[in-house]
């Protein structure tokens, strides 16, 4: 069966899920393999952070993954749609499509069109419903509503936290890297999954702090006290599968004991993890000890903190990260006596909207940084690349070393996820940050007489702190965001490298809509290279300021023959954003620690102390133009 035909059969399974009623198939009408499906009731907000929810989703995934062939898979998926919880169903089906061999080349529909109520304020959806009812003769376009105002300083960051594609990225990442991944079932290893969990979330935290500095705000204060009173937050989202609002968090609430876990357990797990870091090893479940060494330490800690299926001892070290999400989402109704919906922190597609997400992940990242502090700082010899010198690097845009950003209008189609009772389109007009096209120009000298294969690593970080003081290297390193990483062959002598920002190794260049998928657009290309996972391209660069704010562009060349675990000629699958999402069914295509060379503390007191010949540091200004976007033809 052709890819386009498979897509046509699968797409209806993802549509109008917000309109499903109670379970339709009686138990005796189902395939016997689906007997264990349907425990989590319809209308309940599914959370892959909640252990019981995740376990049922894992069971459904296994049933779908073990299907005999594509037709059998389709039959099981069709029946499961009629009995499973809506969110759990989409999650399990998406994980199955992303990993079954007979689904290679199939692109998942955008989660923002499957469940638009997770991305669009309830006021806007309510308006869209009214307009669709009153305007049955034509397409409907409504403008998105604001979710706050300037009385709340955090409102300045709403464009980042509520960005549709940013939240979709987080959902897709957890589909590509499910917490309960079973290597014995699939035969597919998720290489360095624990370390990637750490790095992807560390990068989101770094990006958020960069945005804060661009908006005149202090860097965030990490969550650190399990009894502290937290800031308030109101998501302005309503779940259409339950009819209930995603819960708001009144200011001054703190974590509360839940039925399944209590605050004291969270504190105990944290202390055990910190003690393991101090001892340089963790206790395995079967009595063995696992060293937290340079090569595997971050990966072991990532599995342990997330409490994935790779955790070496979940019974002892618990599930700190996941239960933290659930606790923060349920502090308003911890024992469910009022049957309220949880807050947005319970869902991977909504949790980035809440400011506490970033403070929580700074707390998690601080644990990793405590481990990194046990490793020796990189020496000049470890950082150098003999025979390779970066002469200079700069940004080529309308103005050299000046990148302009702006707000751009876009549209989201609601009609695939919501039943409006009309055949016409119902769209929401919203806006998101974007940047002008730009390229990186890098001049490199290869002073040897032979070809060198280099990994070019590109980072961007703020030059000054919130008080205008020059950031010390050890402070700046945790704010460095990865812009790109790519392989380049360097001939002897001078080399000129031109790299378009659109080709970045961290971003997803395009999201295919339902309509594009139906037209066969994704199947007409090398679809095995597209896996829906990646940071949105329009959010590659921080917003900047209207006057322009100075950042520093860091470029480094390292020895590719030492970096690449698979060799120079291996083509990565799903290579659009491998820095954040890895390479499908392959080793992570870089043996260096993720975030290298900024992953460890440094004793350097200035940039001059830090730099070696194979590095370059360039001041770049980022200027925000508001809605002045037309001059770039976008």
N, C-alpha and C positions, 0 to 999 in steps of 0.2 A: 504494500500500500504506500502510495506517495506521501511525502510529508504534508503537503497541502491538504490531502484527504483526511489524514489523521487529525490535523488541526481543526478542520471543519467539524469532525465528530466530537472533539473534546471541548471546543469553545462553549457550546450550549450548557455544559455542565457547570461552567463558571458564571452563568448569567442569571440575573433576577433572584439571587440567593436571599436577598433581604425580604422577599415576598413569600418565602416558603411557609407553610403552615406546620402543624404537628406531624409526627411521623406518619407516612402514608402506607408503607408496606408492612403488612402483618408479619410476624416472625415466620409463619409457615410459608410465606410467599418469597422469602429471601433465599439467596444462596446460603447453604449451611456455613460456609466460611465466614459469613458476616454475623454470626450469632452473637459475638462479643461486642458488636458496634451498637451505639445508641445509649450508652450509659449517661453521658453528659446531656442533659435535656436541651432541646431546641430553645433558642432565645437566650441561653446563658452565654456570657462573654467568655470565649475560649482564651486561655493563656498558656503559651508554651513554657512559661516560667513556673506554672503550678504543676506539681509533680503528678497528681492524679489525672489532670487534663492531658499532660504530655504522654503519660503511659498509654492512655486510650488512643491518642493520635498515633503513637508508635505502633500499636497493634493494627490500626487501620492501614498505616503505611506498609507494614509487613504483608498484610493480606493482598494489597494492591501490587506490591513489588513481586510477590510470588506467583502472580497470575501467569497462566500457561503461555499466553501470547497476547498480542495487542487486542484482539477481539474479546478475549476473556477479561483482560484488564478493563476494557471499556464497559463490559457488562457489569462487572463488580463495582466500578466507579459510578455507573448509572444507578444501581440499586442503593449504594451507600449514600448517594445524594438524598434519597427519600427517607433515610432513617437517622443519619448522623447529625450531630450539632453542626451548624452552618460554618462557624469559624474553624472548628476542628477539621471539618471535611476539606475545606479549601487548603488548609495547611498540609494535611496528609496527602491529598491529591497532588499538590504542587511539589512536595518532596519526591513523590513517586515519579512524576513526569520528568523531574530534573535528573533522575538517576537511573531509570529503566533504560536498558540498551535499545529497546525498540521504540523509545521516544527521543532518540538522538535527533537533533535538528528541529525539535518542536520548541517554540518559544512560548513561555507562559504569558497569559494576558496580564496586563498591569493591575496590581492589587488595588490601585486607586480607582479603577473602573469597576472592579469586582465588588468592593465595599467602599463606595464613595463617602458613606456616612462616617468613616473613620478619618477622613481628610478634610471634609467641608463642614463648616459650622452649621448647626441645626437651624439657625435662623435663615441661612441661605437655602438649605434644602426645603424648608417649609415654604419659602417664597417661590422656589422652582415648582413645587407641587401646585401652588395656587395658579401660577402663570400657565403651566401645562394644562390645567383644567379649564382655564378661561380662553386659552389661545390654541385651540385644537387644529387650526388650519395651517400652522407654520411651525418652524423650529423656534425654540425658546432659548434665550440667553439671559442669564441673570448675573449680577455682579456679586462677588464674595463680600460677606460682612466682616467687619473688624471684630476681634474677640477681646479687645481691651482698649485702654487709653493711656495717655502719658502720666496719669497719676500713679501708675505702676511702672517703676523704672525698667522692669523686665520686659515691658511691652516693646521697648526699642529693639529687642531681639526676636520679636514674633516672626519676622520675615525669615529668620533662620530656623527657629524651632518648628514652625508650622509649614515649612517648605514641603510641598507634596512629594517631590522626588527624593528628598533627603529621608523622609519617613518611609517611603517605599523601599529605599536602599536597605534600611535596617531590617525590614521584614524579609526581603529577599536574601540577605546575608544569613539569617537564621534558617531559611529554607535550604540554602546551599550547605550550611554547616549545622545540621540538626543536633541538639544536645544529646539525644539518645541514638546516635549513629551506631549501627551494628555491623562491624566489619566482617564478622563470621557469616552473616546473612548475605551481604552484598559482594564480599570479596574485594571491596574498594576501600583503600586507606585514605583517610582525610589527613594528609601530611601536615604536621605542626599545627593542628587545629587549635590546641590550647593557646599556643603563642599568638596565633592569628586573632583569637578572641581578645587577647590582651591588646594587641597592636591596633586593630581596627577601632576599638573603643577608645584607646589612648589618642588616636588621631582625631576622632570626633570631639574629644574634650579639648585638645589643642586648638582645633578650629573654632570651637565655641569661645575660648578665651581670646583668640585673635579678634573675633567679631566684637567681643565686649570692649576691647581696647579701641577698636574702630568707632565705637559708639560712646566713648567717654566714660565707660563703666570700669570699675575695678575687676581684676581677675576674680573668678568665683572662689568662695570659701568652701573647701571640700567638706562633705558630710564626714563627721568624725565621732559624734557622740550619739549613741543609740537612744538617749533620753532627751535630746535637744528638741526644742519647739521649732517646727518647720514653717517656712513661708507658705502663704496660701496660693492656690492656683485654681482657676476655673477654665475648663477646656472648651466649653460651648459646643460639645458634641453630643448627639443623641443616637443611640444604637437603634437602627430600624428593625433589627431582629427581635428586640425585646420591648421597644417603645420607651425604655428608660434612659435617662441621661447618663453619660459617663460622669462619675461622681466628681464634684468639686472638693477641694481640700481647704477647709477654713484655716486661717492663719492661727498658729499657736498649737496645732495638734502635733503629737509625737507618736512614734511607733508603739503599737499595742500588740499584746499577745493574740495570736490567732488560734483557731481550733487545732490546726496542724503543726504549728511551730510557735515558740514564744521568743521574746526578746533576749532572754537569758541564754538561750541556745545560740542565737546569733553572736552574742558577745563571746561565748565559749569557742565557737568555731573560729572567730577572728583571732583569738589568743592562741589557739592551736596552730593556725597557719603562720602567725608571726613567730611562734616558737620554732616551727619547722625551718623557717628562714634563718633564724639565729643558729640553729644546729646544722644547717646546710643539708638536711635530708628530711624526707617525709616517711611516715610509717605506712607501709602497704597493708592491705587488708589481710593478706596471708602471712604476715609477720616479717616480710622482707623490708629492707630500707632502700629508698630510691634517692640517690644523690641529686641535689639541686646544683648541678654543675653548669659550666658555661654553655654547653651544647644543648642540654635538655631541660634545664631548670625552668625557664619561662614556659615551656610547653607543659610540663608537669603541673606547675602552679595554675596555669590557665584552665586545665582540665579539672583541677581540684576546686578552684574558686567558683567556676561556673557550675560545677557538679555535673559534668557531662558523663556519658557512659564510659569515658576514658579515665575518670577519676580513680586514682589508686586506692582510695579508702573513703568512700562516701559516708560510711557509717560513723567514722571518727571526725572527719573534717567538714561534714555537712554540705549544705548547699547555700553558701553565703550570698552569692550574687542573685540567684533566682528568687530565693525567699525574700531578699531585700526588695526586689521589684513588687512582689505580691503584697508584702507588708505595707509598703508606701501607697499601694493602690487601695488598701482596705482599712486604713486607720480610722476612717469615718464610720465604719460598720464592721468591726473586727470579728464579731461572732455571728454575723449575718442575720441578726434578729429583725432588721428592718428590710431585708431582702433587696438592698440597694445594689446597683451595678458598681463594680470596682471603678477606680480612676484609670487614667490613661496609662499609668506605669505598668499595668498588667499585660499590655499587648505590645508586641514588637513593632506594629505598624502605627502606634499612637504614642509610645512612651517618650519619644524625642520632643514632644510638644511641651512637656513639663520641665521647668528649670531644675527641679530636683534630680532629673535624670543625669545631668552633667555633674552635679555635685556628688551624686552617688558614684558615678564612674571615676571621678577624681579620687574618691575614697578607695575604690578598687585599684586604681592605677597607683596610688601611694603604696599599696601593699607590694605591687610588682617593683616599684622603685626601691623599696627597702631591700628586696632581693637583689636588684641590680647593683645596689651600693656594696654588696658583699663581693662583687667582682672587681678585679683591678681596672683602673682607668686605662684606656687604650694608650699605648706608647707611640712615639713618632714612627718607629719601625713598623708597627702593626697598621698604622694609618697610611703609610707611604705606598707608592706604586713606582718602582724603580724604572727610570727611563721615560716616564710620562709626566709632562708638565702642562697644567692648564694656564695658558697665557692670559686669557680673559674670558668673561662670559657676560652677556647683557641681554636685555629684553628688547626685541624689535616689535614696536607697535607704531601708532601714529606719531608718538614721541618716544624716543629712545629712553628706556628704563622708566617709563611712566605707563601704567596700566589703568585704564578707566573702567569703572563699573557703573551699572545703571539698573533700574527696574524695568522689566519687560512683561508685557501682557501675554497670557496664554489661556487656553481653554481646556476644561476637563468635561468629558462626556459622562453624564450621570445615567443615561438611559439603558446602559447594559446591566447596571447593578440595581436599579430601582424601577419598579413598574409604575409608570405614569399614566397608563391607559391611552397612550397615543403612539402613533407610528413615527412621529416626528422626533427629531433630536431635542434633548434637553441638556444644555451646556451651562457650565459655570465659568465666568470670566474671572481669572485671578491673576496675580502678578508674582514674579519671582526675580531674585537677583540674577544678573548676568554680567558678562564682561566682554570687552572688545576683543576681536581676534588678535592674537599675538604669537610670536615665536621666540624660541631661545636660540641665541647665537653663541656658540662655544668654540673658541680657538685653542687647539691642543697641539703641543709639540711632542712627537715621539723621537727621542734623541738616540734610540737604538737603530740597528741596521735591519731589524726584522719587524714583521707585522705584529702588532699587539691587539689583543681583544680586550675591550674595556667595558665595564658596567658604568654607565653614567648615572649618578644619583643626584637628584635635584630636590632641594628643600627651600621653603620660604618661611621666614619668621620675623616677628616684630623687632625693631631696633631698640625701642624705648619702652619703659614700663608706664603705668598709669600716671606717674608723677613727672614723667619726662626724663627720667634717669636712664642712662645707658644700661641695658640689660647685660649682666655678667654671663659668660658662656654657659655656666651650669644652670642658670635660670632660664636662659633663652632656649636651651636644647629641648625643654619640655613643651615649648610653644612652637617648635619647628614642625610645619606641616609638609608632608611629602607631596611634591608636585608631579614627579615623574621618575621613572627608572627604566633604562633601556640599554640594549647591547649596541656597541659601535666598534667597527674594525678600524684600527688606526694604522695607517701606512707610515713608514719611516719618514721623518720630516714633519712639515706643517700639515695640520688637518683642520678643516672647516666643517663644523657641525651645525646644521640647521634643523631644528626640531619644532614642529607645530604643536602648540598647546593642546589642540584638539585631539592629538594622538596620545595624550597622557596615559600613563600606565595605571592610574588610580581611578579614572573616570569611565562612566558608561556613556557612550556618545549618543545613543538614541534609545528611546523607549517605544516599543511597538504597541499601538493601540489595537483594540478589538477589530476595528475596521481595516487596519493595515494587515493584521493577521489573516482576516477573512479573504483579503485580496491576494494573499500568497506572497506578500512583499518579503517577509522574513524567510520564507522557504526558497525564495529565488536566489538568495545569497548563500555564503558558506555558513549555514545556520548552526553547525556544530561549534562554531566559534562564539555563539551568543548565548549567554546564560542568565541574563536579566540582572546580574549582580554588579554593583559598582557605584561609586560616588557620582552624583549627577554632574555632568560637564559644566553646566551653568554656574555651579557653586564651587568651582575649582579655586577661585581667588576670593579672599576676604573682601568685605564691602569697601573698606577705605573710608576716607572722610572727604568732605567737600573741598577742603583746602589741600588735601593730599597728606597721607601719613607714610612715613618711611618704614619699609620692611627691608630685610636683607635676603638676597638670593644666594643660596649656597649650592655650589656645584662640585662634585667630587668624582674622580675616576678611580675605579678599583679593577683588579685583575679578574676578568670574566672567566678565565680558565680555572680559577680557584673558586669563583662564586657559584657557577652553574652546576648543580648536581647531576644533570642529565647530558651534559656536553653541548657544544655550540650549535649543533644542527637540529636539535629537537624542537618541533613546533608545539607550542602550548595550545591546549584546547580551552576555549572560553578565556582567551587571552586579552580581553578588553580592559580588565581592571585587576590584574593579577596581584598587585601590591596589597589590595584590600580583600580580594576574594580567592586568591590562589589560582592554580590551574587544575581543571577538572580531571580527576583520576590520575593525577601525576604528582610528583614531588613539587613542593614550593620552589619556584625557579630561582632561588637565591639562597646560598648556604650561610650568608652572613646573618647575624641577628636582625630581626625586623626592627626598622628604625635606625639601623647603623648609619653613621657613627654616633647618633644622638641618643642611643638607648642606654648608655652608662653615664654616671657622673664623671665630670672632668675636673682636674685641678687647675686648668688653664684660667688665668685671670683676665685675659684679653683675647680677642680674635687672632692677634698676631702670634700668640703663644700656641694657639690651636692649629693654625693652618700649616699644611705641608705643600710641596710643589704640585701635587695632584689635586689640589683644592683651589676654589676661588670664592670670594665673598664680594658681592656687588650690592650697593644701595639701590633699591627700587621704590618708586613712589606709587601708591595706589590712591586714585582720586575717584570719588563718587559723584556722578552727574545727575542723580535723581532719575527722572523720567526722560532725560534727553538721550533717547536711544535711536532716534530715526537716522542720525548721521552715520550710523554703522550699517544701515541697510537691514536691520533685524526687525 
